[in-house]
Amino acid sequence: MSIMGRLWNTAVIIGNHGNIIGKHRKARNAAIANSYFVGSINRVGTQVFPNPFTSGDGKPQHSDFGHFYGSSYFPAPDASCTPSLSRHCDGLLMPDMDLNLCRQIKDKWGFRMTARYELYADLLDRYLKPDFEPQVISDPMLHKKTA
């Protein structure tokens, strides 16, 4: 087995942090698609910088970066999630994770069973070449003139 294969089969908890809008859906989708647990971690409170800055929106300078979203949680590969922490207070979340669930979901849903990695690699290789011409197939019914 290759190094990547060994890493893929052993990586079961991946951290996903940041104050990104839609982060909860992204973390949950990553857990489902990759059959691993994701630590969706975020800070609470407001970050204040010593020097004021502008956001490029024409508004006056400010020192605060904005309020963080908080609500850290752990989505599982079967789409279940732990309860979230507070959006406003510090907290500690210690979830119970059945790491066998990662293998069970891989076997049950079989995402990789139908993947065609060699085909994807070939298509990507061709796409990245400077002389790439996409194959365009148009539906003749879309261009049919009606009388």
ZIJO-V929452 format. One record per residue. N is the residue number from 1. RES is the residue in one small letter. OMEGA is omega in whole degrees, -180 to 180 (999 if undefined). NEAR is the number of other C-alpha atoms within 10 Angstrom. D_CENTER is the distance of its C-alpha to the mean C-alpha in Angstrom with 1 decimal. Layout:
n:N res:RES omega:OMEGA near:NEAR d_center:D_CENTER
n:N res:RES omega:OMEGA near:NEAR d_center:D_CENTER
This chain:
n:1 res:m omega:-178 near:5 d_center:26.4
n:2 res:s omega:177 near:7 d_center:24.7
n:3 res:i omega:-180 near:8 d_center:23.1
n:4 res:m omega:178 near:9 d_center:19.6
n:5 res:g omega:178 near:9 d_center:20.5
n:6 res:r omega:179 near:10 d_center:21.5
n:7 res:l omega:-179 near:10 d_center:18.5
n:8 res:w omega:-177 near:12 d_center:16.2
n:9 res:n omega:-178 near:13 d_center:18.5
n:10 res:t omega:-179 near:12 d_center:18.7
n:11 res:a omega:-177 near:13 d_center:15.3
n:12 res:v omega:178 near:20 d_center:14.5
n:13 res:i omega:-177 near:18 d_center:13.1
n:14 res:i omega:179 near:15 d_center:10.3
n:15 res:g omega:177 near:12 d_center:10.2
n:16 res:n omega:-175 near:17 d_center:7.6
n:17 res:h omega:178 near:16 d_center:10.2
n:18 res:g omega:180 near:14 d_center:11.4
n:19 res:n omega:-175 near:15 d_center:13.1
n:20 res:i omega:176 near:11 d_center:10.7
n:21 res:i omega:-179 near:9 d_center:11.8
n:22 res:g omega:-177 near:8 d_center:9.6
n:23 res:k omega:-177 near:17 d_center:7.5
n:24 res:h omega:178 near:18 d_center:8.8
n:25 res:r omega:-178 near:11 d_center:7.8
n:26 res:k omega:-180 near:15 d_center:4.0
n:27 res:a omega:-180 near:23 d_center:4.9
n:28 res:r omega:178 near:24 d_center:7.5
n:29 res:n omega:178 near:17 d_center:6.3
n:30 res:a omega:179 near:20 d_center:4.7
n:31 res:a omega:-179 near:26 d_center:8.1
n:32 res:i omega:-174 near:23 d_center:10.0
n:33 res:a omega:-175 near:16 d_center:9.2
n:34 res:n omega:177 near:18 d_center:9.8
n:35 res:s omega:174 near:27 d_center:12.4
n:36 res:y omega:175 near:28 d_center:11.8
n:37 res:f omega:178 near:29 d_center:11.8
n:38 res:v omega:173 near:26 d_center:9.2
n:39 res:g omega:180 near:19 d_center:11.1
n:40 res:s omega:-169 near:22 d_center:9.7
n:41 res:i omega:179 near:22 d_center:12.6
n:42 res:n omega:179 near:19 d_center:14.2
n:43 res:r omega:173 near:20 d_center:17.8
n:44 res:v omega:177 near:19 d_center:20.5
n:45 res:g omega:-178 near:14 d_center:23.3
n:46 res:t omega:177 near:13 d_center:24.0
n:47 res:q omega:180 near:12 d_center:24.0
n:48 res:v omega:-180 near:13 d_center:27.4
n:49 res:f omega:-179 near:11 d_center:28.3
n:50 res:p omega:-179 near:7 d_center:31.9
n:51 res:n omega:178 near:9 d_center:32.3
n:52 res:p omega:-180 near:12 d_center:31.7
n:53 res:f omega:176 near:13 d_center:29.6
n:54 res:t omega:178 near:11 d_center:29.0
n:55 res:s omega:-180 near:10 d_center:25.9
n:56 res:g omega:-178 near:8 d_center:27.6
n:57 res:d omega:179 near:7 d_center:28.2
n:58 res:g omega:179 near:7 d_center:31.9
n:59 res:k omega:-179 near:8 d_center:31.8
n:60 res:p omega:178 near:10 d_center:33.7
n:61 res:q omega:177 near:13 d_center:32.3
n:62 res:h omega:-178 near:14 d_center:30.6
n:63 res:s omega:-178 near:13 d_center:29.6
n:64 res:d omega:-179 near:14 d_center:26.8
n:65 res:f omega:-178 near:13 d_center:23.2
n:66 res:g omega:-177 near:12 d_center:22.5
n:67 res:h omega:177 near:15 d_center:21.6
n:68 res:f omega:-172 near:17 d_center:18.4
n:69 res:y omega:-178 near:20 d_center:16.6
n:70 res:g omega:176 near:23 d_center:17.0
n:71 res:s omega:178 near:20 d_center:16.3
n:72 res:s omega:179 near:24 d_center:14.6
n:73 res:y omega:180 near:23 d_center:14.0
n:74 res:f omega:172 near:28 d_center:12.9
n:75 res:p omega:-178 near:27 d_center:11.4
n:76 res:a omega:-179 near:28 d_center:13.0
n:77 res:p omega:179 near:26 d_center:12.7
n:78 res:d omega:178 near:20 d_center:15.3
n:79 res:a omega:175 near:14 d_center:13.4
n:80 res:s omega:-178 near:13 d_center:15.7
n:81 res:c omega:172 near:16 d_center:14.9
n:82 res:t omega:172 near:15 d_center:17.2
n:83 res:p omega:-180 near:13 d_center:19.0
n:84 res:s omega:171 near:16 d_center:17.6
n:85 res:l omega:-179 near:18 d_center:19.6
n:86 res:s omega:174 near:15 d_center:21.6
n:87 res:r omega:-172 near:17 d_center:20.4
n:88 res:h omega:-176 near:15 d_center:23.7
n:89 res:c omega:174 near:11 d_center:24.9
n:90 res:d omega:179 near:12 d_center:23.9
n:91 res:g omega:178 near:15 d_center:23.3
n:92 res:l omega:-180 near:8 d_center:22.5
n:93 res:l omega:180 near:13 d_center:20.5
n:94 res:m omega:-176 near:9 d_center:21.7
n:95 res:p omega:169 near:11 d_center:20.1
n:96 res:d omega:-180 near:8 d_center:21.8
n:97 res:m omega:175 near:14 d_center:19.5
n:98 res:d omega:-177 near:9 d_center:21.0
n:99 res:l omega:175 near:15 d_center:19.6
n:100 res:n omega:179 near:10 d_center:21.6
n:101 res:l omega:179 near:17 d_center:19.3
n:102 res:c omega:180 near:25 d_center:16.8
n:103 res:r omega:-179 near:14 d_center:19.7
n:104 res:q omega:-180 near:14 d_center:21.0
n:105 res:i omega:176 near:19 d_center:18.0
n:106 res:k omega:-179 near:19 d_center:17.8
n:107 res:d omega:-177 near:13 d_center:21.5
n:108 res:k omega:-174 near:10 d_center:21.4
n:109 res:w omega:173 near:13 d_center:18.7
n:110 res:g omega:179 near:12 d_center:19.4
n:111 res:f omega:-176 near:14 d_center:16.4
n:112 res:r omega:-179 near:12 d_center:17.6
n:113 res:m omega:-178 near:9 d_center:21.2
n:114 res:t omega:180 near:7 d_center:21.1
n:115 res:a omega:179 near:10 d_center:18.9
n:116 res:r omega:-174 near:9 d_center:21.2
n:117 res:y omega:179 near:10 d_center:19.8
n:118 res:e omega:178 near:9 d_center:23.2
n:119 res:l omega:180 near:10 d_center:23.3
n:120 res:y omega:-180 near:11 d_center:19.9
n:121 res:a omega:179 near:11 d_center:21.1
n:122 res:d omega:179 near:10 d_center:24.4
n:123 res:l omega:179 near:11 d_center:23.0
n:124 res:l omega:179 near:11 d_center:20.8
n:125 res:d omega:179 near:11 d_center:23.9
n:126 res:r omega:-178 near:14 d_center:26.0
n:127 res:y omega:-176 near:13 d_center:23.7
n:128 res:l omega:179 near:9 d_center:23.6
n:129 res:k omega:-177 near:9 d_center:27.4
n:130 res:p omega:-178 near:7 d_center:29.2
n:131 res:d omega:-178 near:8 d_center:31.5
n:132 res:f omega:175 near:10 d_center:28.8
n:133 res:e omega:-179 near:9 d_center:30.0
n:134 res:p omega:176 near:8 d_center:27.8
n:135 res:q omega:-179 near:6 d_center:29.4
n:136 res:v omega:178 near:6 d_center:30.1
n:137 res:i omega:-179 near:6 d_center:31.3
n:138 res:s omega:-180 near:8 d_center:32.7
n:139 res:d omega:-178 near:8 d_center:34.0
n:140 res:p omega:180 near:7 d_center:37.8
n:141 res:m omega:179 near:7 d_center:37.9
n:142 res:l omega:-176 near:7 d_center:36.0
n:143 res:h omega:-178 near:8 d_center:38.8
n:144 res:k omega:178 near:8 d_center:41.7
n:145 res:k omega:176 near:6 d_center:44.4
n:146 res:t omega:-177 near:4 d_center:45.8
n:147 res:a omega:999 near:3 d_center:49.5
